[in-house]
């Protein structure tokens, strides 16, 4: 059994702060080949998640702690949706349809989210990395 509690979130936050990418992951799936990928992500405000898309895969993000801004873009890089995500207030969960350009920006130290998407895991290809910068940490 795997449990995400305050201690696990604190551990992930410590790892994220020490990481050059300023984020850390805890996979709940046993294998990258599983049909559903489930992971807990700690993301510090300095982390950069470049705009990208997942063709053939939806992505669900649920904020457990902290604040995340989610941005949705059209093909030219214009923001067509902006969502402030916080647990218990406003929008704690969002599902991004397949093929939609998006990125996430952590706005608070100690932010932790839970992500679910279809597997198996596949790295983002150059074709699925946006040709525009999008919103980055400030």
N, CA, C and O atoms as a GROMACS GRO file, in nm:
protein
  552
    1UNK      N    1   0.085  -0.118   0.000
    1UNK     CA    2   0.000   0.000   0.000
    1UNK      C    3   0.089   0.124   0.000
    1UNK      O    4   0.192   0.128   0.068
    2UNK      N    5   0.050   0.224  -0.076
    2UNK     CA    6   0.125   0.348  -0.082
    2UNK      C    7   0.037   0.460  -0.027
    2UNK      O    8  -0.081   0.470  -0.061
    3UNK      N    9   0.095   0.542   0.056
    3UNK     CA   10   0.020   0.650   0.120
    3UNK      C   11   0.095   0.782   0.099
    3UNK      O   12   0.217   0.789   0.116
    4UNK      N   13   0.020   0.884   0.061
    4UNK     CA   14   0.075   1.020   0.053
    4UNK      C   15   0.019   1.095   0.174
    4UNK      O   16  -0.099   1.130   0.178
    5UNK      N   17   0.104   1.119   0.272
    5UNK     CA   18   0.064   1.193   0.391
    5UNK      C   19   0.152   1.317   0.404
    5UNK      O   20   0.236   1.343   0.318
    6UNK      N   21   0.133   1.392   0.511
    6UNK     CA   22   0.211   1.515   0.528
    6UNK      C   23   0.360   1.486   0.537
    6UNK      O   24   0.442   1.566   0.491
    7UNK      N   25   0.396   1.372   0.596
    7UNK     CA   26   0.539   1.337   0.605
    7UNK      C   27   0.598   1.310   0.467
    7UNK      O   28   0.709   1.354   0.438
    8UNK      N   29   0.526   1.237   0.382
    8UNK     CA   30   0.574   1.208   0.246
    8UNK      C   31   0.584   1.338   0.166
    8UNK      O   32   0.680   1.357   0.091
    9UNK      N   33   0.485   1.427   0.180
    9UNK     CA   34   0.491   1.554   0.107
    9UNK      C   35   0.609   1.638   0.154
    9UNK      O   36   0.674   1.704   0.072
   10UNK      N   37   0.638   1.638   0.285
   10UNK     CA   38   0.754   1.712   0.337
   10UNK      C   39   0.884   1.653   0.283
   10UNK      O   40   0.976   1.727   0.248
   11UNK      N   41   0.892   1.520   0.277
   11UNK     CA   42   1.011   1.453   0.222
   11UNK      C   43   1.031   1.491   0.075
   11UNK      O   44   1.143   1.521   0.034
   12UNK      N   45   0.924   1.489  -0.003
   12UNK     CA   46   0.933   1.526  -0.145
   12UNK      C   47   0.974   1.672  -0.162
   12UNK      O   48   1.048   1.705  -0.255
   13UNK      N   49   0.926   1.759  -0.075
   13UNK     CA   50   0.961   1.900  -0.080
   13UNK      C   51   1.110   1.920  -0.053
   13UNK      O   52   1.175   2.000  -0.120
   14UNK      N   53   1.164   1.848   0.046
   14UNK     CA   54   1.307   1.857   0.075
   14UNK      C   55   1.388   1.814  -0.047
   14UNK      O   56   1.487   1.878  -0.083
   15UNK      N   57   1.346   1.704  -0.110
   15UNK     CA   58   1.414   1.655  -0.230
   15UNK      C   59   1.405   1.755  -0.345
   15UNK      O   60   1.501   1.775  -0.418
   16UNK      N   61   1.288   1.817  -0.360
   16UNK     CA   62   1.270   1.915  -0.468
   16UNK      C   63   1.361   2.036  -0.447
   16UNK      O   64   1.423   2.084  -0.541
   17UNK      N   65   1.368   2.084  -0.324
   17UNK     CA   66   1.453   2.200  -0.295
   17UNK      C   67   1.600   2.172  -0.323
   17UNK      O   68   1.674   2.262  -0.362
   18UNK      N   69   1.642   2.047  -0.304
   18UNK     CA   70   1.782   2.009  -0.326
   18UNK      C   71   1.811   1.973  -0.472
   18UNK      O   72   1.927   1.964  -0.511
   19UNK      N   73   1.707   1.954  -0.551
   19UNK     CA   74   1.725   1.912  -0.690
   19UNK      C   75   1.757   2.030  -0.781
   19UNK      O   76   1.701   2.138  -0.763
   20UNK      N   77   1.847   2.012  -0.878
   20UNK     CA   78   1.874   2.120  -0.973
   20UNK      C   79   1.748   2.163  -1.050
   20UNK      O   80   1.734   2.280  -1.085
   21UNK      N   81   1.656   2.068  -1.076
   21UNK     CA   82   1.531   2.101  -1.148
   21UNK      C   83   1.423   2.157  -1.056
   21UNK      O   84   1.318   2.201  -1.104
   22UNK      N   85   1.447   2.155  -0.927
   22UNK     CA   86   1.355   2.208  -0.825
   22UNK      C   87   1.220   2.135  -0.823
   22UNK      O   88   1.115   2.195  -0.798
   23UNK      N   89   1.226   2.003  -0.851
   23UNK     CA   90   1.106   1.920  -0.835
   23UNK      C   91   1.148   1.777  -0.808
   23UNK      O   92   1.260   1.735  -0.840
   24UNK      N   93   1.056   1.702  -0.748
   24UNK     CA   94   1.081   1.560  -0.721
   24UNK      C   95   0.951   1.484  -0.743
   24UNK      O   96   0.842   1.540  -0.737
   25UNK      N   97   0.966   1.354  -0.769
   25UNK     CA   98   0.851   1.268  -0.800
   25UNK      C   99   0.850   1.146  -0.709
   25UNK      O  100   0.954   1.098  -0.665
   26UNK      N  101   0.731   1.098  -0.682
   26UNK     CA  102   0.711   0.970  -0.614
   26UNK      C  103   0.607   0.894  -0.696
   26UNK      O  104   0.489   0.929  -0.696
   27UNK      N  105   0.652   0.789  -0.765
   27UNK     CA  106   0.561   0.711  -0.849
   27UNK      C  107   0.480   0.613  -0.765
   27UNK      O  108   0.533   0.544  -0.678
   28UNK      N  109   0.351   0.609  -0.792
   28UNK     CA  110   0.266   0.508  -0.731
   28UNK      C  111   0.253   0.386  -0.822
   28UNK      O  112   0.220   0.277  -0.774
   29UNK      N  113   0.276   0.403  -0.951
   29UNK     CA  114   0.274   0.290  -1.043
   29UNK      C  115   0.403   0.209  -1.026
   29UNK      O  116   0.508   0.264  -0.995
   30UNK      N  117   0.392   0.080  -1.047
   30UNK     CA  118   0.506  -0.011  -1.027
   30UNK      C  119   0.603  -0.008  -1.145
   30UNK      O  120   0.722  -0.033  -1.129
   31UNK      N  121   0.551   0.024  -1.264
   31UNK     CA  122   0.632   0.015  -1.385
   31UNK      C  123   0.595   0.128  -1.480
   31UNK      O  124   0.481   0.173  -1.482
   32UNK      N  125   0.691   0.172  -1.558
   32UNK     CA  126   0.664   0.274  -1.660
   32UNK      C  127   0.578   0.219  -1.773
   32UNK      O  128   0.530   0.295  -1.857
   33UNK      N  129   0.559   0.089  -1.775
   33UNK     CA  130   0.476   0.024  -1.877
   33UNK      C  131   0.328   0.018  -1.839
   33UNK      O  132   0.245  -0.016  -1.923
   34UNK      N  133   0.295   0.049  -1.715
   34UNK     CA  134   0.155   0.041  -1.671
   34UNK      C  135   0.065   0.132  -1.754
   34UNK      O  136   0.109   0.236  -1.804
   35UNK      N  137  -0.060   0.091  -1.768
   35UNK     CA  138  -0.156   0.164  -1.849
   35UNK      C  139  -0.201   0.297  -1.790
   35UNK      O  140  -0.246   0.385  -1.863
   36UNK      N  141  -0.189   0.310  -1.658
   36UNK     CA  142  -0.221   0.437  -1.591
   36UNK      C  143  -0.100   0.476  -1.506
   36UNK      O  144  -0.058   0.400  -1.418
   37UNK      N  145  -0.045   0.594  -1.534
   37UNK     CA  146   0.069   0.646  -1.459
   37UNK      C  147   0.015   0.737  -1.349
   37UNK      O  148  -0.065   0.826  -1.375
   38UNK      N  149   0.061   0.714  -1.224
   38UNK     CA  150   0.015   0.790  -1.109
   38UNK      C  151   0.138   0.834  -1.030
   38UNK      O  152   0.220   0.751  -0.990
   39UNK      N  153   0.150   0.964  -1.007
   39UNK     CA  154   0.266   1.011  -0.934
   39UNK      C  155   0.236   1.137  -0.855
   39UNK      O  156   0.149   1.217  -0.890
   40UNK      N  157   0.311   1.152  -0.748
   40UNK     CA  158   0.305   1.270  -0.665
   40UNK      C  159   0.426   1.355  -0.701
   40UNK      O  160   0.538   1.303  -0.710
   41UNK      N  161   0.406   1.485  -0.721
   41UNK     CA  162   0.513   1.574  -0.765
   41UNK      C  163   0.523   1.692  -0.669
   41UNK      O  164   0.424   1.761  -0.643
   42UNK      N  165   0.643   1.713  -0.615
   42UNK     CA  166   0.670   1.835  -0.539
   42UNK      C  167   0.742   1.930  -0.633
   42UNK      O  168   0.837   1.891  -0.701
   43UNK      N  169   0.696   2.054  -0.639
   43UNK     CA  170   0.753   2.152  -0.732
   43UNK      C  171   0.773   2.285  -0.661
   43UNK      O  172   0.680   2.343  -0.606
   44UNK      N  173   0.895   2.331  -0.665
   44UNK     CA  174   0.928   2.461  -0.608
   44UNK      C  175   0.905   2.571  -0.712
   44UNK      O  176   0.900   2.542  -0.831
   45UNK      N  177   0.890   2.696  -0.668
   45UNK     CA  178   0.863   2.805  -0.763
   45UNK      C  179   0.969   2.824  -0.871
   45UNK      O  180   0.939   2.884  -0.974
   46UNK      N  181   1.091   2.776  -0.851
   46UNK     CA  182   1.197   2.792  -0.951
   46UNK      C  183   1.195   2.685  -1.059
   46UNK      O  184   1.272   2.694  -1.154
   47UNK      N  185   1.110   2.584  -1.047
   47UNK     CA  186   1.109   2.478  -1.146
   47UNK      C  187   1.050   2.529  -1.278
   47UNK      O  188   0.961   2.614  -1.279
   48UNK      N  189   1.101   2.477  -1.388
   48UNK     CA  190   1.050   2.515  -1.520
   48UNK      C  191   0.987   2.393  -1.584
   48UNK      O  192   1.054   2.294  -1.611
   49UNK      N  193   0.858   2.401  -1.610
   49UNK     CA  194   0.788   2.299  -1.686
   49UNK      C  195   0.746   2.367  -1.815
   49UNK      O  196   0.646   2.438  -1.821
   50UNK      N  197   0.825   2.343  -1.919
   50UNK     CA  198   0.804   2.407  -2.048
   50UNK      C  199   0.669   2.367  -2.106
   50UNK      O  200   0.624   2.254  -2.084
   51UNK      N  201   0.603   2.456  -2.180
   51UNK     CA  202   0.477   2.417  -2.245
   51UNK      C  203   0.497   2.294  -2.333
   51UNK      O  204   0.594   2.282  -2.407
   52UNK      N  205   0.402   2.204  -2.322
   52UNK     CA  206   0.408   2.078  -2.395
   52UNK      C  207   0.266   2.025  -2.416
   52UNK      O  208   0.169   2.084  -2.368
   53UNK      N  209   0.256   1.915  -2.487
   53UNK     CA  210   0.128   1.849  -2.507
   53UNK      C  211   0.150   1.698  -2.504
   53UNK      O  212   0.262   1.650  -2.519
   54UNK      N  213   0.040   1.626  -2.485
   54UNK     CA  214   0.044   1.480  -2.486
   54UNK      C  215  -0.057   1.434  -2.591
   54UNK      O  216  -0.178   1.432  -2.565
   55UNK      N  217  -0.009   1.398  -2.707
   55UNK     CA  218  -0.101   1.348  -2.810
   55UNK      C  219  -0.145   1.207  -2.774
   55UNK      O  220  -0.062   1.120  -2.746
   56UNK      N  221  -0.275   1.186  -2.774
   56UNK     CA  222  -0.329   1.056  -2.741
   56UNK      C  223  -0.341   1.030  -2.592
   56UNK      O  224  -0.378   0.920  -2.552
   57UNK      N  225  -0.311   1.130  -2.508
   57UNK     CA  226  -0.318   1.112  -2.363
   57UNK      C  227  -0.375   1.236  -2.295
   57UNK      O  228  -0.331   1.348  -2.322
   58UNK      N  229  -0.472   1.215  -2.210
   58UNK     CA  230  -0.519   1.323  -2.122
   58UNK      C  231  -0.425   1.328  -2.002
   58UNK      O  232  -0.348   1.236  -1.978
   59UNK      N  233  -0.434   1.437  -1.926
   59UNK     CA  234  -0.352   1.452  -1.804
   59UNK      C  235  -0.438   1.514  -1.697
   59UNK      O  236  -0.503   1.617  -1.719
   60UNK      N  237  -0.440   1.453  -1.579
   60UNK     CA  238  -0.517   1.502  -1.467
   60UNK      C  239  -0.421   1.548  -1.359
   60UNK      O  240  -0.329   1.475  -1.323
   61UNK      N  241  -0.440   1.668  -1.307
   61UNK     CA  242  -0.354   1.723  -1.202
   61UNK      C  243  -0.442   1.768  -1.086
   61UNK      O  244  -0.540   1.841  -1.106
   62UNK      N  245  -0.407   1.724  -0.966
   62UNK     CA  246  -0.480   1.757  -0.844
   62UNK      C  247  -0.381   1.815  -0.744
   62UNK      O  248  -0.285   1.748  -0.706
   63UNK      N  249  -0.403   1.939  -0.700
   63UNK     CA  250  -0.311   2.004  -0.608
   63UNK      C  251  -0.344   1.959  -0.465
   63UNK      O  252  -0.457   1.974  -0.418
   64UNK      N  253  -0.245   1.903  -0.400
   64UNK     CA  254  -0.260   1.857  -0.261
   64UNK      C  255  -0.220   1.964  -0.161
   64UNK      O  256  -0.276   1.973  -0.052
   65UNK      N  257  -0.121   2.047  -0.200
   65UNK     CA  258  -0.067   2.150  -0.109
   65UNK      C  259  -0.003   2.259  -0.193
   65UNK      O  260   0.064   2.230  -0.292
   66UNK      N  261  -0.023   2.384  -0.155
   66UNK     CA  262   0.041   2.495  -0.225
   66UNK      C  263  -0.044   2.555  -0.334
   66UNK      O  264  -0.167   2.547  -0.330
   67UNK      N  265   0.022   2.616  -0.433
   67UNK     CA  266  -0.048   2.688  -0.540
   67UNK      C  267   0.022   2.659  -0.674
   67UNK      O  268   0.144   2.668  -0.685
   68UNK      N  269  -0.059   2.623  -0.774
   68UNK     CA  270  -0.009   2.603  -0.910
   68UNK      C  271  -0.095   2.685  -1.004
   68UNK      O  272  -0.218   2.685  -0.994
   69UNK      N  273  -0.030   2.756  -1.096
   69UNK     CA  274  -0.101   2.820  -1.206
   69UNK      C  275  -0.086   2.729  -1.328
   69UNK      O  276   0.024   2.689  -1.364
   70UNK      N  277  -0.198   2.698  -1.390
   70UNK     CA  278  -0.200   2.615  -1.510
   70UNK      C  279  -0.236   2.703  -1.628
   70UNK      O  280  -0.332   2.780  -1.622
   71UNK      N  281  -0.159   2.691  -1.735
   71UNK     CA  282  -0.180   2.771  -1.855
   71UNK      C  283  -0.210   2.679  -1.973
   71UNK      O  284  -0.145   2.576  -1.992
   72UNK      N  285  -0.309   2.719  -2.052
   72UNK     CA  286  -0.348   2.648  -2.173
   72UNK      C  287  -0.322   2.743  -2.290
   72UNK      O  288  -0.353   2.862  -2.282
   73UNK      N  289  -0.264   2.690  -2.399
   73UNK     CA  290  -0.223   2.773  -2.513
   73UNK      C  291  -0.285   2.722  -2.642
   73UNK      O  292  -0.317   2.604  -2.656
   74UNK      N  293  -0.301   2.815  -2.737
   74UNK     CA  294  -0.335   2.772  -2.874
   74UNK      C  295  -0.203   2.741  -2.946
   74UNK      O  296  -0.096   2.752  -2.888
   75UNK      N  297  -0.213   2.702  -3.072
   75UNK     CA  298  -0.093   2.662  -3.146
   75UNK      C  299   0.009   2.774  -3.168
   75UNK      O  300   0.125   2.747  -3.196
   76UNK      N  301  -0.035   2.900  -3.154
   76UNK     CA  302   0.058   3.012  -3.173
   76UNK      C  303   0.124   3.055  -3.042
   76UNK      O  304   0.211   3.142  -3.043
   77UNK      N  305   0.083   2.995  -2.930
   77UNK     CA  306   0.141   3.031  -2.801
   77UNK      C  307   0.061   3.134  -2.723
   77UNK      O  308   0.104   3.178  -2.617
   78UNK      N  309  -0.056   3.171  -2.774
   78UNK     CA  310  -0.143   3.264  -2.702
   78UNK      C  311  -0.213   3.190  -2.588
   78UNK      O  312  -0.266   3.080  -2.608
   79UNK      N  313  -0.212   3.249  -2.470
   79UNK     CA  314  -0.282   3.188  -2.356
   79UNK      C  315  -0.431   3.194  -2.381
   79UNK      O  316  -0.488   3.301  -2.404
   80UNK      N  317  -0.495   3.078  -2.378
   80UNK     CA  318  -0.641   3.073  -2.396
   80UNK      C  319  -0.712   3.026  -2.269
   80UNK      O  320  -0.835   3.021  -2.264
   81UNK      N  321  -0.634   2.991  -2.167
   81UNK     CA  322  -0.691   2.953  -2.038
   81UNK      C  323  -0.585   2.967  -1.931
   81UNK      O  324  -0.470   2.928  -1.951
   82UNK      N  325  -0.624   3.022  -1.817
   82UNK     CA  326  -0.533   3.040  -1.704
   82UNK      C  327  -0.610   3.005  -1.578
   82UNK      O  328  -0.716   3.061  -1.552
   83UNK      N  329  -0.556   2.911  -1.500
   83UNK     CA  330  -0.630   2.858  -1.385
   83UNK      C  331  -0.540   2.854  -1.262
   83UNK      O  332  -0.434   2.791  -1.265
   84UNK      N  333  -0.581   2.920  -1.156
   84UNK     CA  334  -0.510   2.914  -1.028
   84UNK      C  335  -0.564   2.793  -0.952
   84UNK      O  336  -0.684   2.784  -0.926
   85UNK      N  337  -0.474   2.702  -0.918
   85UNK     CA  338  -0.513   2.578  -0.852
   85UNK      C  339  -0.465   2.578  -0.707
   85UNK      O  340  -0.346   2.595  -0.681
   86UNK      N  341  -0.558   2.559  -0.615
   86UNK     CA  342  -0.525   2.549  -0.472
   86UNK      C  343  -0.616   2.445  -0.409
   86UNK      O  344  -0.732   2.433  -0.447
   87UNK      N  345  -0.565   2.368  -0.313
   87UNK     CA  346  -0.650   2.267  -0.250
   87UNK      C  347  -0.759   2.331  -0.164
   87UNK      O  348  -0.732   2.422  -0.085
   88UNK      N  349  -0.881   2.284  -0.181
   88UNK     CA  350  -0.992   2.330  -0.098
   88UNK      C  351  -1.046   2.467  -0.133
   88UNK      O  352  -1.140   2.513  -0.069
   89UNK      N  353  -0.990   2.534  -0.234
   89UNK     CA  354  -1.036   2.667  -0.272
   89UNK      C  355  -1.038   2.677  -0.424
   89UNK      O  356  -0.938   2.643  -0.489
   90UNK      N  357  -1.146   2.722  -0.481
   90UNK     CA  358  -1.149   2.743  -0.626
   90UNK      C  359  -1.134   2.615  -0.705
   90UNK      O  360  -1.225   2.532  -0.709
   91UNK      N  361  -1.017   2.598  -0.769
   91UNK     CA  362  -0.992   2.483  -0.857
   91UNK      C  363  -0.880   2.398  -0.799
   91UNK      O  364  -0.763   2.436  -0.810
   92UNK      N  365  -0.911   2.284  -0.737
   92UNK     CA  366  -0.805   2.197  -0.690
   92UNK      C  367  -0.763   2.092  -0.794
   92UNK      O  368  -0.657   2.031  -0.781
   93UNK      N  369  -0.846   2.069  -0.895
   93UNK     CA  370  -0.821   1.961  -0.992
   93UNK      C  371  -0.855   2.008  -1.132
   93UNK      O  372  -0.954   2.079  -1.154
   94UNK      N  373  -0.771   1.966  -1.228
   94UNK     CA  374  -0.797   1.999  -1.368
   94UNK      C  375  -0.756   1.878  -1.452
   94UNK      O  376  -0.656   1.812  -1.424
   95UNK      N  377  -0.834   1.851  -1.556
   95UNK     CA  378  -0.797   1.748  -1.653
   95UNK      C  379  -0.775   1.816  -1.787
   95UNK      O  380  -0.863   1.885  -1.839
   96UNK      N  381  -0.657   1.796  -1.843
   96UNK     CA  382  -0.620   1.856  -1.970
   96UNK      C  383  -0.647   1.753  -2.080
   96UNK      O  384  -0.594   1.642  -2.073
   97UNK      N  385  -0.727   1.788  -2.179
   97UNK     CA  386  -0.753   1.692  -2.288
   97UNK      C  387  -0.627   1.661  -2.368
   97UNK      O  388  -0.531   1.738  -2.366
   98UNK      N  389  -0.629   1.550  -2.436
   98UNK     CA  390  -0.514   1.511  -2.516
   98UNK      C  391  -0.487   1.614  -2.625
   98UNK      O  392  -0.579   1.672  -2.682
   99UNK      N  393  -0.359   1.635  -2.653
   99UNK     CA  394  -0.318   1.724  -2.761
   99UNK      C  395  -0.321   1.872  -2.731
   99UNK      O  396  -0.293   1.953  -2.820
  100UNK      N  397  -0.354   1.911  -2.607
  100UNK     CA  398  -0.365   2.054  -2.572
  100UNK      C  399  -0.231   2.103  -2.515
  100UNK      O  400  -0.175   2.042  -2.424
  101UNK      N  401  -0.182   2.215  -2.570
  101UNK     CA  402  -0.059   2.276  -2.518
  101UNK      C  403  -0.085   2.329  -2.377
  101UNK      O  404  -0.186   2.395  -2.354
  102UNK      N  405   0.005   2.301  -2.283
  102UNK     CA  406  -0.014   2.346  -2.145
  102UNK      C  407   0.119   2.348  -2.071
  102UNK      O  408   0.218   2.289  -2.115
  103UNK      N  409   0.120   2.418  -1.960
  103UNK     CA  410   0.228   2.407  -1.863
  103UNK      C  411   0.177   2.448  -1.726
  103UNK      O  412   0.069   2.506  -1.712
  104UNK      N  413   0.258   2.415  -1.627
  104UNK     CA  414   0.224   2.442  -1.488
  104UNK      C  415   0.336   2.525  -1.427
  104UNK      O  416   0.453   2.506  -1.459
  105UNK      N  417   0.299   2.620  -1.338
  105UNK     CA  418   0.398   2.700  -1.269
  105UNK      C  419   0.364   2.697  -1.120
  105UNK      O  420   0.256   2.739  -1.078
  106UNK      N  421   0.459   2.645  -1.040
  106UNK     CA  422   0.442   2.644  -0.895
  106UNK      C  423   0.459   2.786  -0.844
  106UNK      O  424   0.554   2.855  -0.881
  107UNK      N  425   0.367   2.829  -0.761
  107UNK     CA  426   0.371   2.968  -0.711
  107UNK      C  427   0.404   2.977  -0.562
  107UNK      O  428   0.408   3.086  -0.506
  108UNK      N  429   0.426   2.862  -0.498
  108UNK     CA  430   0.450   2.863  -0.354
  108UNK      C  431   0.546   2.750  -0.318
  108UNK      O  432   0.532   2.638  -0.367
  109UNK      N  433   0.642   2.780  -0.232
  109UNK     CA  434   0.733   2.676  -0.186
  109UNK      C  435   0.654   2.569  -0.112
  109UNK      O  436   0.561   2.599  -0.037
  110UNK      N  437   0.692   2.444  -0.133
  110UNK     CA  438   0.622   2.334  -0.068
  110UNK      C  439   0.501   2.284  -0.145
  110UNK      O  440   0.423   2.205  -0.092
  111UNK      N  441   0.485   2.327  -0.269
  111UNK     CA  442   0.370   2.284  -0.349
  111UNK      C  443   0.386   2.136  -0.387
  111UNK      O  444   0.492   2.091  -0.428
  112UNK      N  445   0.275   2.062  -0.371
  112UNK     CA  446   0.273   1.920  -0.404
  112UNK      C  447   0.144   1.891  -0.481
  112UNK      O  448   0.036   1.935  -0.441
  113UNK      N  449   0.157   1.817  -0.591
  113UNK     CA  450   0.040   1.782  -0.673
  113UNK      C  451   0.042   1.631  -0.701
  113UNK      O  452   0.145   1.565  -0.690
  114UNK      N  453  -0.074   1.580  -0.737
  114UNK     CA  454  -0.088   1.440  -0.776
  114UNK      C  455  -0.129   1.439  -0.923
  114UNK      O  456  -0.225   1.507  -0.962
  115UNK      N  457  -0.057   1.362  -1.004
  115UNK     CA  458  -0.081   1.358  -1.148
  115UNK      C  459  -0.120   1.217  -1.190
  115UNK      O  460  -0.065   1.118  -1.141
  116UNK      N  461  -0.215   1.210  -1.281
  116UNK     CA  462  -0.257   1.083  -1.340
  116UNK      C  463  -0.265   1.103  -1.490
  116UNK      O  464  -0.322   1.202  -1.538
  117UNK      N  465  -0.208   1.008  -1.566
  117UNK     CA  466  -0.224   1.011  -1.711
  117UNK      C  467  -0.209   0.870  -1.765
  117UNK      O  468  -0.156   0.780  -1.699
  118UNK      N  469  -0.258   0.853  -1.887
  118UNK     CA  470  -0.250   0.723  -1.952
  118UNK      C  471  -0.105   0.684  -1.974
  118UNK      O  472  -0.020   0.768  -2.003
  119UNK      N  473  -0.078   0.555  -1.959
  119UNK     CA  474   0.054   0.501  -1.986
  119UNK      C  475   0.052   0.427  -2.118
  119UNK      O  476  -0.048   0.430  -2.190
  120UNK      N  477   0.158   0.361  -2.150
  120UNK     CA  478   0.283   0.361  -2.074
  120UNK      C  479   0.354   0.496  -2.083
  120UNK      O  480   0.321   0.580  -2.166
  121UNK      N  481   0.452   0.513  -1.994
  121UNK     CA  482   0.528   0.637  -1.995
  121UNK      C  483   0.603   0.652  -2.128
  121UNK      O  484   0.659   0.556  -2.180
  122UNK      N  485   0.602   0.773  -2.180
  122UNK     CA  486   0.680   0.806  -2.298
  122UNK      C  487   0.734   0.948  -2.279
  122UNK      O  488   0.657   1.039  -2.249
  123UNK      N  489   0.864   0.968  -2.295
  123UNK     CA  490   0.918   1.103  -2.283
  123UNK      C  491   0.854   1.196  -2.386
  123UNK      O  492   0.811   1.152  -2.493
  124UNK      N  493   0.848   1.323  -2.353
  124UNK     CA  494   0.791   1.420  -2.446
  124UNK      C  495   0.886   1.435  -2.565
  124UNK      O  496   1.005   1.459  -2.547
  125UNK      N  497   0.832   1.421  -2.683
  125UNK     CA  498   0.912   1.429  -2.806
  125UNK      C  499   0.932   1.575  -2.845
  125UNK      O  500   0.861   1.662  -2.796
  126UNK      N  501   1.028   1.603  -2.933
  126UNK     CA  502   1.046   1.741  -2.981
  126UNK      C  503   0.918   1.797  -3.044
  126UNK      O  504   0.890   1.916  -3.032
  127UNK      N  505   0.839   1.712  -3.112
  127UNK     CA  506   0.714   1.757  -3.174
  127UNK      C  507   0.609   1.796  -3.070
  127UNK      O  508   0.515   1.870  -3.100
  128UNK      N  509   0.625   1.745  -2.948
  128UNK     CA  510   0.528   1.775  -2.843
  128UNK      C  511   0.581   1.876  -2.741
  128UNK      O  512   0.516   1.902  -2.640
  129UNK      N  513   0.699   1.933  -2.769
  129UNK     CA  514   0.753   2.044  -2.691
  129UNK      C  515   0.717   2.171  -2.767
  129UNK      O  516   0.749   2.184  -2.885
  130UNK      N  517   0.652   2.263  -2.700
  130UNK     CA  518   0.601   2.384  -2.767
  130UNK      C  519   0.714   2.465  -2.829
  130UNK      O  520   0.823   2.476  -2.771
  131UNK      N  521   0.688   2.523  -2.947
  131UNK     CA  522   0.787   2.610  -3.010
  131UNK      C  523   0.785   2.752  -2.952
  131UNK      O  524   0.852   2.841  -3.004
  132UNK      N  525   0.709   2.772  -2.845
  132UNK     CA  526   0.701   2.902  -2.778
  132UNK      C  527   0.737   2.881  -2.631
  132UNK      O  528   0.732   2.769  -2.581
  133UNK      N  529   0.772   2.991  -2.561
  133UNK     CA  530   0.816   2.982  -2.421
  133UNK      C  531   0.703   2.965  -2.321
  133UNK      O  532   0.718   2.891  -2.224
  134UNK      N  533   0.592   3.030  -2.342
  134UNK     CA  534   0.485   3.025  -2.243
  134UNK      C  535   0.520   3.099  -2.118
  134UNK      O  536   0.618   3.174  -2.115
  135UNK      N  537   0.442   3.079  -2.013
  135UNK     CA  538   0.465   3.146  -1.885
  135UNK      C  539   0.566   3.065  -1.807
  135UNK      O  540   0.551   2.944  -1.791
  136UNK      N  541   0.668   3.131  -1.758
  136UNK     CA  542   0.773   3.068  -1.680
  136UNK      C  543   0.775   3.128  -1.539
  136UNK      O  544   0.713   3.232  -1.517
  137UNK      N  545   0.844   3.066  -1.444
  137UNK     CA  546   0.850   3.123  -1.310
  137UNK      C  547   0.904   3.265  -1.313
  137UNK      O  548   0.989   3.299  -1.396
  138UNK      N  549   0.854   3.347  -1.221
  138UNK     CA  550   0.903   3.485  -1.215
  138UNK      C  551   0.968   3.513  -1.083
  138UNK      O  552   1.015   3.624  -1.059
   0.00000   0.00000   0.00000
